[in-house]
Every structure is written in structure tokens, then in C-alpha cells.
Amino acid sequence: MKNQSKFYSWIIASRPKTLPAALVPVMVGSSLAYNQGRFYVIYSIIALICSLLIQIGTNFTNDLYDYLNGADTHKRKGPLRVISAGLISPHEMRIGIFLTYALTFLLGLYLVYVTDWKTLLIGVSSIIAGLAYTAGPFPLAYKGLGDIFVFLFFGIVGTMGTYYLHHQEFNFISFLVSLPVGALITNILIVNNYRDIEEDKQVGKKTLAVLLGKNFSRYEYIFFLLIAYTVPIILFFKFNFNTTIFSPYISFPFAVILSRMIFNFEGEQLNKTLELSAKYSALFGALFSLGMII
């Protein structure tokens, strides 16, 4: 029973509700690769596993360093953190972080083998960024750079990197399709930081929500929604994509609901907004991908 309890503690630590952030960039990048005439299933499967491992490793690192930095207190409104709850020790978490990123690196070597050194650069920089989000001498999440990190690595790098595996090139279209991915995954973080603004102020965690205030976070969330819905228009009129590229517009009613929630919810109510923002990013990503495939 104890071993089973420990297993579920690691599941909690991986934060399953955040894992769409790892799925969507690989799904969208792969769909664009298929749309452009070259797609290798095995490349995308391994890329997805690596992406999930990086997301989990980042979550493990956040759990550890938020605890060490005193950011996880009894006032926390968010989901359970396993170290502060005493379910996993800091030593165990350090081992978990090392093993997660080591496995990522080993799997990624296959992708380097079938492509080139640029894939190695993408993978290593993603691992370093996952660690640097809350660890190291300049933790990005504590310096107001968390939003930029997420947009860059879980949007642009993840999507363009996946496309690169299949075509061995970076181009403007792959950059363009990465923007909705980065925008909607960043919105997950925006809700998280908006919810925790008071607690983060007390521990010196300078997120953009802390630095620029609640209204900025609300309108930042809306701005990223607008980016997501603008990109299909550009793809249709400038790059001759089929009308199916507008498939994500089916999700627009959910965007309206989420917009209302970010303006009207406070405190623990935002946990629901956070969960729905993650599911919404996955829904939009699936529809966007479908629109490129059919």
C-alpha cells in the first residue's frame, strides 16, 4: 500500500492536467509536416515522449524549488504540491528530476541521429530551460520571464522543432502555426500566476502578474486568445490553406466562457479556469491540427 501511495504521489507531482502543454506543440508541428508532404510517425512518437518528459521534469523542478524558495505555503490556492505535503522528499525529487531529464536526453539522441546537430541544440536548450524555469541563479519564473519562457519553448521551439524533424528546415509557416500553440499554453500559466498573485508577492516571486497587476494579466489572456484566432486567417489568405484551417473556430464559445471567467473569478475559483484553459489549448490544438490534415 505504501508503494502504491508513493506511485500516486509521483503521478500528482507530474501534474497530469498540465500535460496538454507537451502534447499540443508536437501534434501541431506533426500535422503541418504532414500537410507539407513529409511525415514520419516514429519521429513524432519519440518527440512526444521527450516533450512529455520535459514537461514532467519541469513540473518536478518547480515543485522542488518552489518549496526550497518558500513559495509553497499553507496559503497556497493551487493544487497539492507533493514536497510541501510531505509525500516526496527533496532528495527523492532530485533523483526524479535527474532520471526524467536523463531519459529525455537518451531518447532524443535517436532524433539527433536521424536528423542533425540542430536537433541536439533544440533538445539540450529545452532541458536547460526546463531547469532554469525555477532553478539556478536566475530562475525565470521569479524574474518576470515565465510567460516568455513558456511561449518560446512550449510554443515556438516545440512546434517548429517537431516540424524540423520531418523536413530539416525552419520556415515562416512553421513559425506562424507555432503562435497559437504558444499563446494558449501561455494562458495556462497566466491563470496560474493571476490566481497566486498575493502569495507570490509575499515570497518575492516576481511574475508578470505581480509586476504589472491583475488587469494586465486579464488583458494578456485576451490578447493571446486573439493571436490564436488570427493565425488561421493568415494561413488561409496568405498561404492558400484549405477552409478546414478554420476548424478551431468551433471552439470560440469556450474562449468566450474562459474570458468571462478570467474577469470574474478569484482565488480558488481560478483552479477551474486553469483546468479548462489546459483542456481548451488541447481542443484548439486538435482542431487546428485536423484543419491542416484534411
C-alpha positions in Angstrom: 0.0 0.0 0.0 2.9 2.3 0.8 4.5 1.7 -2.6 1.1 2.3 -4.3 0.8 5.6 -2.3 4.3 6.6 -3.4 3.4 5.8 -7.1 0.4 8.1 -6.9 2.4 10.8 -5.3 4.7 10.8 -8.3 1.6 11.0 -10.6 0.4 14.0 -8.6 3.9 15.6 -8.9 3.8 15.2 -12.7 0.6 17.4 -12.7 -1.3 15.5 -15.4 -3.7 18.4 -16.1 -0.7 20.4 -17.4 0.4 17.8 -19.9 -1.5 19.2 -22.9 1.3 21.8 -22.9 3.6 19.0 -24.0 1.1 17.3 -26.4 -0.1 20.3 -28.5 3.2 21.5 -30.0 4.1 18.0 -31.2 0.6 17.5 -32.6 0.5 20.8 -34.4 4.1 20.5 -35.7 3.5 17.0 -36.9 0.2 18.0 -38.7 2.0 20.8 -40.5 4.7 18.3 -41.5 2.0 16.0 -43.0 0.4 18.9 -44.7 3.6 19.9 -46.3 4.2 16.4 -47.7 6.7 14.6 -45.4 5.8 12.9 -42.2 7.5 10.0 -40.2 5.3 8.6 -37.4 8.2 7.3 -35.3 9.8 10.8 -35.2 6.7 12.3 -33.8 6.1 9.5 -31.3 9.6 9.9 -29.8 9.3 13.7 -29.9 6.0 13.4 -28.0 7.6 11.2 -25.3 10.5 13.7 -25.0 8.1 16.6 -24.8 6.1 14.9 -22.1 9.2 14.1 -20.1 10.5 17.7 -20.3 7.1 18.9 -19.1 7.1 16.4 -16.2 10.8 17.3 -15.4 9.8 21.0 -15.4 6.9 20.3 -13.0 9.2 18.2 -10.7 11.7 21.1 -10.7 9.0 23.6 -9.9 7.8 21.5 -7.0 11.3 21.2 -5.6 12.5 24.8 -6.0 9.2 26.5 -5.1 9.4 24.5 -1.9 13.1 25.4 -1.3 12.3 29.1 -2.1 9.4 29.2 0.4 6.8 29.8 -2.4 4.7 26.8 -1.3 2.9 27.7 1.9 -0.3 26.7 3.7 -2.0 29.7 2.0 -1.5 28.2 -1.5 -4.7 28.1 -3.5 -3.4 25.8 -6.2 -3.3 22.0 -6.5 -1.3 19.9 -4.0 2.5 20.1 -4.1 4.0 16.8 -3.0 7.1 18.0 -1.3 5.4 20.6 0.9 2.7 17.9 1.7 5.5 15.5 2.8 4.6 12.9 0.2 8.0 13.0 -1.6 11.3 14.2 -0.1 13.5 16.8 -1.7 16.2 14.1 -2.1 13.8 11.8 -3.9 12.6 14.7 -6.1 16.2 15.5 -7.1 16.6 11.8 -8.2 13.3 12.0 -10.1 14.4 15.2 -11.9 17.8 13.6 -12.9 16.2 10.4 -14.2 13.5 12.2 -16.1 15.9 14.5 -18.0 18.4 11.7 -18.5 15.8 9.6 -20.2 14.7 12.6 -22.3 18.3 13.1 -23.4 18.8 9.4 -24.3 15.6 9.2 -26.3 16.5 12.4 -28.0 19.8 11.0 -29.3 17.8 8.9 -31.7 16.3 12.0 -33.2 19.7 13.6 -33.4 21.0 10.5 -35.2 18.2 10.6 -37.9 18.5 14.4 -38.4 21.5 16.6 -37.4 23.2 18.6 -34.7 20.4 21.3 -34.7 18.1 18.7 -33.1 20.6 18.2 -30.3 20.7 22.0 -29.8 16.9 22.2 -29.6 16.7 19.3 -27.1 19.5 20.4 -24.8 18.3 24.0 -24.7 14.8 22.8 -23.9 16.1 20.7 -20.9 18.2 23.6 -19.7 15.2 25.9 -20.0 13.0 23.4 -18.0 15.6 23.5 -15.2 16.1 27.3 -15.4 12.4 28.0 -15.1 12.6 27.8 -11.3 16.2 26.6 -10.5 19.6 28.1 -10.8 21.0 31.5 -10.0 18.4 33.3 -12.3 15.1 31.4 -12.0 13.0 32.7 -14.9 9.7 32.3 -13.1 10.9 34.5 -10.3 12.1 37.3 -12.6 9.0 38.0 -14.7 10.2 35.8 -17.6 8.0 32.8 -17.1 5.4 33.9 -19.8 8.2 34.4 -22.3 9.8 31.1 -21.5 6.5 29.2 -22.0 5.6 31.0 -25.2 9.0 30.4 -26.6 9.7 26.8 -25.6 6.2 25.2 -25.4 5.1 27.2 -28.4 7.7 28.2 -30.9 10.5 25.7 -30.1 8.3 22.8 -29.5 6.2 23.2 -32.7 9.0 24.3 -35.1 11.3 21.7 -33.6 8.8 18.9 -34.3 8.3 20.2 -37.9 12.1 20.3 -38.3 12.4 16.6 -37.5 10.4 15.8 -40.7 11.6 18.5 -43.1 15.0 19.5 -41.7 14.2 23.2 -42.2 12.8 26.1 -40.3 10.4 28.3 -42.2 7.9 31.1 -41.7 4.8 28.8 -41.9 6.1 26.6 -39.1 6.7 29.8 -37.0 3.2 31.0 -37.8 1.5 27.8 -36.7 3.5 27.8 -33.5 2.0 31.1 -32.4 -1.5 29.8 -31.4 0.2 26.9 -29.6 2.5 29.2 -27.5 -0.4 31.7 -26.9 -2.8 29.2 -25.5 -0.3 27.3 -23.4 1.0 30.6 -22.0 -2.6 31.4 -21.0 -2.4 28.4 -18.7 0.5 30.0 -16.9 -1.3 33.4 -16.9 -4.2 31.9 -14.9 -1.8 30.2 -12.5 0.1 33.4 -11.8 -3.1 35.5 -11.7 -4.5 33.2 -9.0 -1.3 33.2 -6.9 -0.5 36.9 -7.2 -0.9 37.7 -3.5 1.1 34.7 -2.3 3.8 35.3 -4.9 4.2 38.9 -3.7 4.8 37.7 -0.1 7.6 35.4 -1.1 9.2 37.7 -3.7 8.2 35.7 -6.8 8.1 38.5 -9.4 5.8 37.1 -12.1 4.3 39.4 -14.7 1.1 39.3 -12.7 2.9 40.6 -9.6 4.9 43.2 -11.6 2.1 44.5 -13.8 -1.1 43.7 -11.9 -4.3 41.8 -12.3 -5.7 43.9 -15.2 -2.6 43.3 -17.2 -3.0 39.5 -16.7 -6.6 39.6 -17.8 -5.9 41.5 -21.0 -2.8 39.5 -21.7 -5.0 36.4 -21.6 -7.5 38.0 -24.1 -4.6 39.1 -26.3 -3.3 35.6 -26.6 -6.8 34.3 -27.5 -6.9 36.9 -30.3 -3.5 35.7 -31.6 -4.8 32.1 -31.7 -7.8 33.1 -33.8 -5.9 35.4 -36.1 -3.4 32.8 -37.4 -5.9 30.7 -39.3 -7.0 33.8 -41.2 -3.4 34.5 -42.3 -2.8 30.9 -43.3 -5.9 30.9 -45.4 -5.5 34.2 -47.2 -1.7 34.3 -47.5 -0.6 30.7 -47.7 -3.6 29.1 -49.5 -4.6 26.6 -46.8 -8.0 24.9 -47.2 -11.1 26.3 -45.5 -10.7 23.5 -43.0 -8.0 25.6 -41.4 -10.9 27.5 -39.7 -11.8 24.3 -37.8 -10.5 25.9 -34.5 -13.3 28.5 -34.7 -15.6 25.7 -33.5 -14.0 26.3 -30.1 -14.9 30.0 -30.0 -17.8 29.7 -27.4 -15.3 28.1 -25.0 -13.0 31.1 -25.5 -15.8 33.4 -24.5 -16.5 31.4 -21.4 -12.9 31.5 -20.4 -12.7 35.2 -21.0 -15.6 35.8 -18.6 -14.0 33.5 -16.0 -10.7 35.4 -16.0 -12.5 38.6 -15.4 -15.0 37.4 -12.8 -13.3 34.6 -10.8 -10.9 35.0 -7.9 -8.8 32.7 -5.6 -9.6 29.0 -5.7 -12.3 29.6 -8.3 -9.5 30.1 -10.8 -8.4 26.4 -10.4 -11.3 25.6 -12.6 -10.3 28.3 -15.1 -6.8 26.8 -15.1 -8.0 23.3 -15.8 -10.3 24.5 -18.5 -7.6 26.6 -20.1 -5.4 23.5 -20.4 -8.3 21.5 -21.9 -9.1 24.4 -24.2 -5.5 24.5 -25.5 -5.7 20.8 -26.3 -9.1 21.2 -28.1 -7.9 24.2 -30.2 -4.7 22.3 -31.0 -6.6 19.2 -32.1 -8.9 21.2 -34.3 -6.0 23.2 -35.7 -4.2 20.0 -36.5 -7.2 18.5 -38.1 -7.7 21.5 -40.2 -4.2 21.1 -41.6 -4.5 17.3 -42.2 -7.9 17.2 -44.0 
